[in-house]
Amino acid sequence: MKRYLFLVVAALCMASCEEVKEDILMDVPEIEFEESEITLGAEAVEEFIIPLLSTGVDEVSIHHMGSIYDNWDVDEESGDLTPKESWIEIVRVINEYDNPTRALRVWKSAVVVRIKANDTGRERKAVITARSFTKSDQVTLIQSAQAEN
């Protein structure tokens, strides 16, 4: 019991000796895309930049919207599903750091995606989600259908 009491007292002493910087605001995680919805034409885009503000991008994911047939090839005999190659993929995350004035710095970042041409004859949608610590935000990306000739 004395050993545990000693460890608790030692931990409290170490915590009270922490240096507190007066010019830095204590803060919470933050992430926000500049837009909630983006519409693109049917043509392919090699690198499309989606800007956001964050305290650091920890994770980015894409959720395809639409029917099961938009994202999977279905075997007619067995009904087995095989994933189709995605029409949108994440290329990289860009970070631009500012001078730290907050405990958690916020800087302008971006998610860069590659988009294939839309020759399906119908509009496509995907939701891109980015996470910073415990906060997350989403942007819906809509790709128009190619006009028929």
Phi, psi and omega per residue, in radians:
M1 nan -0.692 3.132
K2 -1.109 -0.610 -3.135
R3 -1.116 -0.758 3.126
Y4 -1.153 -0.698 3.110
L5 -1.091 -0.720 3.103
F6 -1.085 -0.755 3.141
L7 -1.111 -0.699 3.122
V8 -1.134 -0.801 3.132
V9 -1.098 -0.722 3.132
A10 -1.115 -0.733 3.127
A11 -1.120 -0.708 3.114
L12 -1.137 -0.693 3.116
C13 -1.120 -0.732 -3.137
M14 -1.150 -0.693 -3.141
A15 -1.154 -0.651 -3.117
S16 -1.311 -0.281 3.138
C17 -1.552 -0.022 3.140
E18 -1.080 2.463 3.110
E19 -1.433 2.275 3.108
V20 -1.892 2.170 3.126
K21 -1.549 2.166 -3.078
E22 -1.282 -0.476 -3.042
D23 -1.569 0.029 3.122
I24 -1.910 2.220 3.114
L25 -1.354 2.342 3.027
M26 -1.268 2.434 -2.915
D27 -2.486 3.074 3.109
V28 -2.150 2.786 3.112
P29 -1.024 2.630 -3.128
E30 -2.579 2.435 3.009
I31 -2.705 2.340 -3.111
E32 -2.741 2.148 3.006
F33 -1.236 2.574 -3.137
E34 -1.190 -0.470 3.122
E35 -2.271 2.693 3.104
S36 -1.661 -0.323 -3.137
E37 -2.584 2.385 3.137
I38 -2.271 2.291 3.096
T39 -1.962 2.302 -3.136
L40 -2.094 2.832 3.043
G41 -1.309 3.124 -3.073
A42 -1.373 -0.253 -3.080
E43 -1.275 2.748 3.126
A44 -1.219 2.595 3.081
V45 -2.269 2.079 -3.090
E46 -1.173 -0.783 3.100
E47 -2.484 1.922 3.107
F48 -1.906 2.186 -3.056
I49 -1.721 2.179 3.128
I50 -1.950 1.811 -3.064
P51 -1.278 2.620 3.055
L52 -2.712 2.772 3.031
L53 -1.862 2.404 -3.098
S54 -2.728 2.937 2.980
T55 -1.728 0.473 -3.130
G56 2.023 2.246 3.139
V57 -1.574 2.010 -3.127
D58 -1.625 -0.509 -3.066
E59 -2.754 2.511 3.064
V60 -2.361 2.351 3.120
S61 -2.413 2.793 3.119
I62 -2.143 2.294 3.052
H63 -2.051 2.061 3.130
H64 -1.411 2.370 3.128
M65 -1.831 2.644 3.130
G66 2.272 -2.916 -3.110
S67 -1.425 2.919 -3.141
I68 -1.060 -0.519 -3.106
Y69 -1.287 -0.278 3.086
D70 -1.288 -0.484 -3.025
N71 -2.020 -0.168 -3.072
W72 -2.340 2.511 2.920
D73 -1.572 2.331 -3.095
V74 -1.922 2.168 3.060
D75 -1.232 2.116 -3.052
E76 -1.147 -0.525 -3.110
E77 -1.417 -0.854 -3.046
S78 -1.694 -0.357 -3.060
G79 1.421 0.068 3.132
D80 -1.122 2.543 -3.137
L81 -1.861 2.375 3.050
T82 -2.181 2.246 -3.092
P83 -1.115 2.387 3.021
K84 -1.377 2.751 3.022
E85 -1.172 2.289 -3.052
S86 -1.171 2.565 3.090
W87 -1.469 -0.170 3.138
I88 -2.430 2.400 3.111
E89 -2.493 2.650 3.111
I90 -1.412 2.240 3.116
V91 -1.611 -0.852 -3.140
R92 -2.977 2.963 3.028
V93 -2.000 2.252 3.130
I94 -1.729 2.292 3.055
N95 -2.056 2.297 3.050
E96 -2.131 1.931 -3.047
Y97 -1.526 2.446 3.046
D98 -1.807 3.034 3.052
N99 -1.159 2.374 -3.112
P100 -1.256 2.081 3.037
T101 -2.197 0.026 -3.137
R102 -2.323 2.772 3.103
A103 -1.049 -0.740 3.021
L104 -1.923 1.913 -3.092
R105 -1.198 2.475 3.052
V106 -1.929 2.272 3.131
W107 -2.442 2.844 3.106
K108 -1.360 2.188 3.133
S109 -2.183 -3.113 3.064
A110 -2.801 2.623 2.990
V111 -1.849 2.264 -3.135
V112 -1.874 2.188 3.137
V113 -2.126 2.715 3.040
R114 -1.935 2.344 -3.053
I115 -2.205 2.278 3.108
K116 -1.451 2.725 3.103
A117 -1.068 2.518 -3.132
N118 -1.701 1.749 3.106
D119 -1.957 0.376 -3.093
T120 -1.401 -0.317 -3.100
G121 1.520 -0.001 3.096
R122 -2.466 2.720 3.136
E123 -1.083 2.504 3.083
R124 -2.060 2.577 3.118
K125 -2.328 2.568 3.020
A126 -2.540 2.540 3.078
V127 -1.893 2.156 3.105
I128 -1.787 2.196 -3.130
T129 -2.003 2.306 3.065
A130 -2.109 2.515 -3.108
R131 -2.210 2.434 3.015
S132 -2.252 1.960 -3.049
F133 0.953 -2.027 -3.096
T134 -1.727 -0.042 -3.121
K135 -1.750 2.601 3.072
S136 -2.515 2.791 3.088
D137 -2.541 2.785 -3.089
Q138 -2.269 2.665 2.980
V139 -2.346 2.386 3.089
T140 -1.665 2.209 3.123
L141 -1.867 2.137 -3.105
I142 -2.009 2.212 3.080
Q143 -1.933 2.118 -3.116
S144 -1.126 2.710 3.060
A145 -1.358 2.565 3.120
Q146 -1.207 2.346 -3.141
A147 -1.157 2.403 3.133
E148 -1.431 2.522 -3.109
N149 -1.496 nan nan
